[in-house]
Amino acid sequence: MCDIMKFKKKICFGEIFLLVVMTFSFSYFSADFVSAERNPNVCCKITNDGRYCQGVTKDECAGEFVSANCRETSFCRFGCCVDEDRGIYVDSAQANCENTFIESACVNIPEAKKGCCIIGDRTIWGTEQECEWRAGNLEHEFRQNLDQVSCSLFTNKEVGACVLGDGCKFVSGDKCLSSQGKFYQGYLCTAPELNTSCKMTRKTKCFPGLDEVYFVDSCGNRANIYDASKVDDVDYWTRVVSKEDSCVLDLDDNQKTCGNCNRFESTICASGLQDGFNPSIGDYYCKDNSCLFGGKTYQNGESWCVYEGKIGDGDDVPGSTHWRYVCNQGVIDVKACSDDRSQICVHADTVDNETGEVIWSNAYCRMNDYRDCLVYNKLEPEEKKERCEENVDCDWRSFRLSEHTTIDFCSPRYPRGWDLTNDERRQDAIGTCGIASQKCTIIYVKGLDFKYHCKGNCECRNEEFTQQMNEWCRSLGDCGMSVNYECELCRRFE
C-alpha cells in the first residue's frame, strides 16, 4: 500500500510492512494513453541553443514542447519577471523567468517604476528597492524626477580643488562654479601651489558611495587613497591619484597599511574602532566582506545552494527544503526556495574554461517541473520514455516487482511534498500517491501433507518486492515509508 507521508519532524519511521490479503487481484498502474500529435512544428519552451518560446521542430528542443502556437501556451505568456530580493523588474516570457512571474507588463506595477539612484559619486537607473539593495549600508538618495539620460549625467563630473579665498573644497566642477569658486581639476586642496589653509594630516575616513579608505586634510576634504607609505609625501597630497595607480591591497600582507578596498573583491571601508582592528595610521581599514561556510570562503555577492539531505534521483527526504544562501557584506542571507519543493535550488557557477575550477559561485531557485514527469506516463511507451529522458527534472525508472513483472515509469527527479493542512493539497497528495497503490493476493493450497503451500503471487512475500513497491511510492512525492529530513540528518551526522 502506498500511504501519504505524514512528515512530523519528531517521528522516525522504521521498517516497512506490506499488507498481504487473501483475494487475488494484482492491478497494474493504468492510464488513458494519448497519442501525441506528430506535428514537426511545435512550441519549444527552450531550444538547444538556449532560445525561449520558439516555433521549431522537436529535434531542436532541449526541454518541454507542445504541438501548438506559442501564443496559445501557458509557459510562453508574456508578463513581468520579478527578482523580489533585489527589486528588479523585467518584461519577460514566463519560460524565461527564473524568479516570480506576474501576468502583467512591468509598467503596470507601481513598485517597478524606475528612477535615479544616487550612491555617493555613482548613479544607477532602477527601482527604489534595487537602489536600497545596491547601496547596502551606504548613504543613498532615490529621485524619480530625473529621466534616465539626466541620471547618467547627474554625478558624472570631474572633481578637483575649489578655492574660495584661502579656503578650499574638494568637489565637482559644476558645484564649484555654482558657489563662484575657482576650480582646479585633478588637484587636491593640499596642493602647495594653491596656497590654501588645508593641510596634510594623519587622519583617514570612509566616504559614502566609495569602497576605499581615504586620507582627509585639515579642512575635512577627501584626499587620495590611504597608503601609509605616502602619509608625508607632498606629491601624493598634490594631485589626484587614480585607484589603478594606488597601492594594491593584499589582506594577508598590507591590510594595515593600504586602503584600496574593492567590494567586488569582498573588501570595503570600515571602522577599525568598531571592529577591533588597528591600522598603521588612522582609524579605518579595508574589511574582509567574504563569508565562511562549510569550510569554504565565498566572496561578497556569491550565492550557493544548501540542502537538508540527499537530493535528486527521487531521494529528496520528506519535509526537506532547498535553500539559497547569499554572502552579503560578510553576512550570510538565507532564503527558502519553497517549503514543498515546488521550487528547487540549482547552481549556475562561472567556471574557468582551462582549469574547470569555479571562479564565481551563483545559485538560484527555479520551478520544479515534477508534474510534467507524471503526465508523460499517459503517452505511448516510446514517446513516454523519450519525453521523460529529455526533461532534466524527470527520471526514467524501472521497478522490478517480481521475476515476470517490471513497471517502467517516469518519476520526478525531485519529488515534491504537500501541505497536508490544506484540503486542496491533501487531495492532490492522495491522487498522486495513489498512482502506485497495488494489491497482491497470495494463494495458498492445502496439500496432502495437511500443510498450506504457496501457489500464486508468492513473490509478494519477498523483501525485494516490498522494497520496490516502496521505492515506487517514494518516487512520486512524500509518499510511502521513509524517515523525514530531521531523522536523515541525525543519522548522517550522529
C-alpha positions in Angstrom: 0.0 0.0 0.0 1.2 3.5 -0.7 0.3 5.9 2.1 0.7 9.7 2.2 3.8 10.5 4.2 3.0 12.4 7.4 6.3 14.0 8.0 6.1 15.2 11.6 9.6 16.4 12.4 9.9 14.4 15.6 9.0 11.0 14.2 11.2 8.5 12.5 9.6 5.6 10.6 11.3 2.3 10.9 10.7 -0.9 8.9 8.3 -1.2 6.1 5.4 -3.7 6.1 3.4 -4.8 3.1 -0.2 -5.7 3.7 -0.9 -9.2 2.3 -4.5 -10.1 1.7 -6.2 -13.3 0.6 -8.0 -12.2 -2.5 -6.1 -12.3 -5.8 -6.3 -9.1 -7.7 -3.0 -7.6 -8.9 -3.7 -4.5 -10.8 -1.0 -2.6 -12.6 -0.9 1.2 -13.0 -3.1 2.1 -15.9 -3.9 5.3 -17.6 -5.5 6.5 -20.8 -2.7 6.8 -23.3 -2.9 9.8 -25.5 -1.0 9.8 -28.8 1.0 13.0 -29.2 0.4 14.8 -32.4 3.2 14.1 -34.8 3.4 17.7 -36.0 7.0 18.7 -36.8 6.3 22.3 -35.8 5.9 22.7 -32.1 6.3 25.4 -29.5 9.5 24.8 -27.7 10.0 26.1 -24.1 13.8 26.2 -24.6 15.7 25.3 -27.7 19.1 23.5 -27.9 20.8 26.9 -28.5 19.1 28.5 -25.4 16.2 30.4 -27.0 12.9 30.5 -25.3 9.4 30.1 -26.7 10.3 29.3 -30.3 8.3 27.5 -33.0 10.7 24.8 -34.2 10.9 21.0 -34.7 11.0 18.6 -31.8 14.7 17.8 -32.5 15.6 21.4 -31.8 14.0 21.4 -28.4 16.1 21.0 -25.2 13.1 20.6 -22.9 9.3 20.8 -22.8 7.3 21.4 -26.0 3.7 21.3 -27.1 2.1 20.9 -30.5 0.6 24.4 -30.6 1.3 28.0 -31.4 3.5 29.6 -28.7 0.9 32.3 -28.2 -1.6 29.6 -27.1 0.8 28.1 -24.4 0.8 28.9 -20.7 4.6 28.9 -20.4 5.0 31.5 -23.1 2.7 34.0 -21.5 4.3 37.5 -21.5 4.4 39.4 -18.2 6.8 40.8 -15.6 9.6 38.8 -14.1 10.4 40.0 -10.6 13.5 39.4 -8.5 11.9 40.1 -5.2 15.2 40.1 -3.3 16.8 42.9 -5.5 13.7 44.7 -6.6 14.5 44.2 -10.3 11.5 44.0 -12.8 12.0 42.8 -16.4 9.4 42.2 -19.1 9.7 38.5 -20.0 8.1 35.4 -21.2 7.2 33.0 -18.3 9.5 30.4 -19.6 12.4 32.8 -19.4 11.7 33.9 -15.9 13.7 32.2 -13.1 12.0 34.3 -10.4 8.5 35.4 -9.5 6.3 35.8 -12.6 3.4 38.3 -12.8 1.0 38.1 -15.7 1.1 41.8 -16.4 3.5 44.3 -18.1 6.1 45.7 -15.6 4.9 49.2 -16.5 1.5 48.4 -14.8 3.2 47.5 -11.5 3.8 50.5 -9.2 6.8 49.0 -7.5 8.5 48.6 -10.9 8.7 52.4 -11.5 12.3 53.4 -12.1 14.2 56.4 -11.0 17.7 57.7 -10.4 19.6 56.1 -7.5 22.5 58.2 -6.3 25.1 56.5 -4.2 28.0 58.8 -3.5 29.6 59.7 -6.8 27.7 56.9 -8.7 24.3 56.8 -10.2 22.1 53.7 -11.1 18.9 53.7 -13.1 16.5 51.3 -11.4 13.7 50.8 -8.9 13.7 52.2 -5.3 14.1 48.7 -3.9 17.0 48.0 -6.2 18.6 51.3 -5.1 18.4 50.2 -1.5 19.8 46.7 -2.3 22.8 48.2 -4.3 23.5 50.8 -1.7 23.5 48.4 1.2 24.6 50.3 4.3 25.8 53.3 2.3 24.0 56.6 2.2 22.0 57.0 -0.9 19.2 59.0 -2.5 16.4 58.0 -4.9 14.9 60.5 -7.3 12.0 59.9 -9.6 12.0 63.4 -11.1 15.1 62.6 -13.3 14.9 60.8 -16.6 17.5 58.1 -17.5 19.7 60.4 -19.5 19.8 63.1 -16.8 20.5 60.4 -14.2 23.6 59.2 -16.2 25.0 62.7 -16.3 24.0 63.7 -12.7 27.2 62.8 -11.0 29.4 62.2 -14.0 31.5 65.2 -13.1 35.3 65.7 -12.8 36.5 66.6 -9.3 39.2 68.8 -8.1 40.0 71.7 -5.7 37.5 74.5 -5.5 39.3 77.6 -4.0 37.3 80.3 -2.3 39.8 82.8 -0.8 42.1 80.8 1.3 39.5 78.1 1.9 39.0 75.0 -0.3 36.5 72.3 -1.1 37.2 69.1 -3.0 34.1 69.0 -5.2 33.0 68.6 -8.8 33.4 71.4 -11.3 29.7 72.3 -11.5 29.4 72.6 -7.8 32.5 74.8 -7.6 31.1 77.1 -10.4 27.7 77.4 -8.7 29.5 78.5 -5.5 31.6 81.0 -7.5 34.9 79.4 -6.6 37.9 78.9 -8.7 38.2 75.3 -9.9 41.5 73.3 -10.3 40.6 70.0 -11.9 42.6 67.0 -10.7 44.1 68.9 -7.8 43.8 68.3 -4.1 43.1 71.1 -1.6 46.5 70.4 0.0 48.4 71.2 -3.2 51.2 73.7 -2.2 50.8 75.9 -5.3 47.1 76.6 -4.4 48.2 78.1 -1.1 45.0 77.2 0.8 44.6 76.8 4.6 44.1 73.0 4.1 47.0 70.9 5.4 48.2 67.3 5.3 47.1 65.1 8.2 47.4 61.5 9.5 43.6 61.0 9.5 41.6 58.7 7.3 37.9 58.3 6.6 35.2 56.3 4.8 33.1 58.3 2.3 29.5 57.5 1.2 29.3 55.5 -2.1 33.0 54.8 -2.2 34.7 51.5 -1.3 38.1 52.8 -0.3 39.7 54.3 2.8 40.8 57.9 2.1 43.2 60.4 3.7 41.4 63.6 4.8 43.0 67.0 5.0 42.7 69.5 7.9 39.6 71.0 6.2 37.8 67.6 6.1 38.2 67.2 2.4 38.8 63.8 0.7 42.4 63.3 -0.5 43.9 60.2 -2.1 43.5 56.6 -1.1 45.1 55.7 2.2 48.7 54.4 1.8 50.8 54.5 5.0 54.0 54.9 3.0 52.7 58.2 1.4 51.4 59.9 4.6 54.2 62.5 4.4 54.7 62.5 0.6 53.9 66.1 -0.6 53.4 64.9 -4.2 50.8 62.3 -3.1 48.9 65.2 -1.5 49.1 67.5 -4.5 47.3 65.7 -7.5 44.5 63.1 -7.6 46.0 59.6 -8.0 43.7 57.1 -9.7 42.6 53.8 -8.0 44.6 51.8 -10.5 47.8 53.7 -9.6 47.3 53.5 -5.9 48.6 50.7 -3.5 47.4 47.2 -4.2 45.6 45.6 -1.3 46.6 42.2 -0.1 44.7 41.1 3.0 47.5 38.7 4.0 50.2 41.3 3.7 49.3 45.0 3.8 45.7 45.3 5.2 47.0 47.7 7.9 48.8 50.0 5.5 46.7 50.1 2.3 43.1 51.3 1.9 42.5 50.4 -1.7 39.3 48.3 -1.0 37.0 46.9 -3.6 33.6 45.5 -2.8 33.7 43.3 -5.9 36.7 41.6 -4.3 34.9 41.4 -1.0 36.6 44.3 0.8 35.0 47.6 1.9 36.0 50.6 4.1 35.1 50.1 7.7 35.8 51.4 11.2 38.7 49.8 12.9 37.5 51.1 16.3 34.2 49.2 15.9 35.8 46.0 14.6 38.8 46.0 16.9 41.3 46.4 14.1 44.3 48.7 14.4 45.5 50.2 11.1 49.1 51.7 11.0 47.6 55.2 10.5 44.1 56.5 11.2 41.0 54.6 12.3 39.7 53.0 9.1 40.7 49.9 7.2 39.6 47.5 4.4 37.3 45.0 6.0 37.0 41.5 4.5 33.4 41.0 3.4 33.7 37.4 2.4 31.7 34.6 4.1 33.0 31.3 5.5 30.5 28.4 5.2 31.2 24.7 5.4 35.0 25.3 5.4 34.7 27.3 2.1 35.2 31.0 1.6 32.6 32.8 -0.5 33.1 36.3 -2.0 30.7 39.1 -1.3 27.7 38.6 -3.7 28.3 34.9 -4.3 25.4 32.5 -3.7 25.1 28.8 -3.3 22.6 26.0 -2.6 22.2 24.2 0.7 20.1 21.0 1.1 18.7 19.2 4.1 19.7 15.8 2.9 20.3 13.8 -0.3 18.6 15.3 -3.4 17.8 14.0 -6.9 17.1 10.5 -8.1 13.8 10.7 -6.2 15.6 10.7 -2.9 14.7 14.1 -1.5 13.6 13.3 2.0 10.1 14.2 3.2 9.8 17.6 4.8 13.1 18.9 3.3 13.5 22.2 1.6 16.0 23.6 -0.9 17.8 26.7 0.4 19.7 29.6 -1.3 22.5 31.2 0.7 24.0 34.6 -0.3 27.1 36.3 1.0 26.1 39.9 1.7 28.9 42.0 3.0 30.2 39.3 5.3 26.7 38.2 6.5 25.0 35.1 5.0 21.4 35.8 3.9 19.2 32.7 3.8 16.2 32.2 1.7 14.0 29.1 1.2 13.1 28.2 -2.4 9.7 26.8 -1.3 8.6 24.6 1.6 7.1 21.9 -0.7 10.0 21.7 -3.2 7.8 23.1 -6.0 11.0 25.2 -6.4 14.5 23.7 -6.4 17.8 25.3 -5.9 20.3 24.9 -8.8 23.9 26.2 -9.4 24.9 28.4 -12.3 28.5 28.8 -11.5 31.1 30.6 -13.6 33.9 28.1 -14.4 37.4 28.6 -15.7 37.4 27.0 -19.2 41.0 25.9 -18.8 41.1 24.6 -15.2 37.5 23.7 -14.7 37.6 25.5 -11.3 34.6 27.5 -10.1 35.7 31.2 -10.1 32.3 32.6 -9.1 29.5 30.7 -7.3 26.0 31.5 -8.3 22.7 29.8 -7.4 19.0 30.5 -7.9 15.6 29.0 -7.2 13.7 27.7 -10.2 10.4 26.0 -10.8 10.4 22.2 -10.4 8.7 20.5 -13.4 7.7 17.5 -11.3 4.1 17.4 -12.6 5.2 17.0 -16.3 7.0 13.8 -15.4 3.8 12.2 -14.2 1.9 13.4 -17.2 4.3 11.7 -19.6 3.2 8.3 -18.3 -0.1 8.8 -20.3 1.8 8.8 -23.6 2.7 5.8 -25.8 5.7 3.8 -24.4 8.3 5.1 -26.8 7.3 8.8 -26.6 6.9 8.5 -22.9 10.5 7.4 -22.4 11.8 10.0 -24.9 10.0 12.9 -23.3 11.0 11.7 -19.8 14.7 11.5 -20.6 14.6 14.9 -22.3 13.3 16.6 -19.1 16.1 17.4 -16.6 13.6 17.2 -13.8 12.5 13.6 -14.6 13.9 10.2 -14.1 13.1 7.1 -16.2 12.9 4.2 -13.8 12.1 0.5 -13.8 10.6 -1.1 -10.8 11.2 -4.9 -10.8 8.3 -6.3 -8.7 8.9 -9.9 -9.5 10.7 -12.1 -12.0 8.0 -11.6 -14.5 6.7 -8.1 -13.5 8.6 -4.9 -14.2 7.0 -1.4 -14.4 8.6 1.3 -16.4 7.7 4.7 -15.0 8.6 8.4 -15.5 9.2 9.8 -12.0 10.1 13.3 -10.7 13.8 13.6 -10.1 13.0 15.9 -7.2 9.7 14.6 -5.7 7.6 17.4 -4.2 5.9 17.5 -0.8 2.5 18.7 0.3 1.0 20.9 3.0 -1.5 18.4 4.4 -3.3 21.1 6.4 -4.6 22.4 3.1 -7.6 20.4 1.8 -6.8 21.0 -1.9 -3.1 20.0 -1.4 -4.2 16.9 0.6 -6.5 15.7 -2.2 -3.6 16.3 -4.7 -1.4 14.2 -2.5 -4.0 11.4 -2.3 -4.3 11.3 -6.1 -0.6 11.4 -6.8 0.4 8.8 -4.1 -2.4 6.6 -5.2 -0.8 6.0 -8.6 1.4 3.3 -7.0 -1.3 1.7 -4.8 -1.5 -2.0 -5.6 -3.0 -5.2 -4.2 -1.2 -8.5 -4.2 -3.1 -11.6 -3.1 -1.1 -14.7 -2.3 -2.8 -18.1 -2.9 -2.1 -21.0 -0.6 -3.3 -24.5 -1.3 -3.5 -27.2 1.4 -1.5 -30.3 0.3 -1.7 -34.0 1.1 0.6 -33.3 4.0 -2.1 -31.1 5.5 0.1 -28.1 5.2 -0.5 -24.9 3.2 1.8 -24.3 0.3 2.1 -21.0 -1.7 0.8 -21.4 -5.3 0.3 -17.9 -6.6 1.9 -14.5 -6.2 4.5 -15.9 -3.8 7.0 -13.2 -4.7 4.8 -10.7 -2.8 6.2 -12.1 0.4 9.8 -11.3 -0.6 11.7 -8.3 0.8 12.7 -7.2 -2.8 9.0 -6.8 -3.7 8.4 -4.7 -0.6 11.4 -2.5 -1.3 10.5 -2.0 -4.9 6.9 -1.1 -4.1 8.0 1.4 -1.6 10.6 2.9 -4.0 7.8 3.4 -6.5 5.8 5.2 -3.8 8.7 7.4 -2.7 9.5 8.4 -6.2 6.1 10.1 -6.6 6.5 12.6 -3.7 6.3 12.5 0.1 4.6 9.1 -0.2 5.3 5.6 1.2 7.5 4.9 4.2 10.7 6.9 4.9 12.5 8.9 7.5 11.8 12.7 7.5 14.6 15.2 6.9 15.4 15.6 10.6 16.0 11.9 11.0 18.1 11.7 7.9 20.3 14.5 9.3 20.6 12.7 12.6 21.7 9.5 11.0 24.2 11.3 8.8 25.9 13.3 11.5 25.5 11.3 14.7 
